[in-house]
Amino acid sequence: MAHDDSVPPELTALRQSIDNIDAALVHLLAERFKFTQEVGRLKAREGLPASDPGREKVQIARLRALAEESHLDPAIAEKFLNFIVAEVIHHHQKIAQTGSIDAVEN
């Protein structure tokens, strides 16, 4: 990233910290999806449905509570989880239909 002399050093440092967190989030999401793909294969093998509304409800409540403890708007945590769950369900449906994770578009 090119340095812009008009940008205060404090802003540059804050942005670097944000960039580092973004990188960590991407790596964590990749790791999370590795596990959810394993779950998808297991569900397909066992003939279980792609979604589990009971688990999703518990997870939303858990993440909302964690968000409140962290002084984050719980709605943000819920939206984030809803996005992830929708992707996971899509992956699980593809695995169930094709029998392979290779058919899942990334």
Buried (B, 14 or more C-beta within 10 A) or exposed (E): EEEEEEEEEEEEEEEEEEEEEEEEEEEEEEEEBEEBBEBBBEBBEEEBEBBBEEEBEEBBEEBBEEBEEEEBEBEEBBEBBBEBBEBBBBBBBBBBEEEEBEEBEE
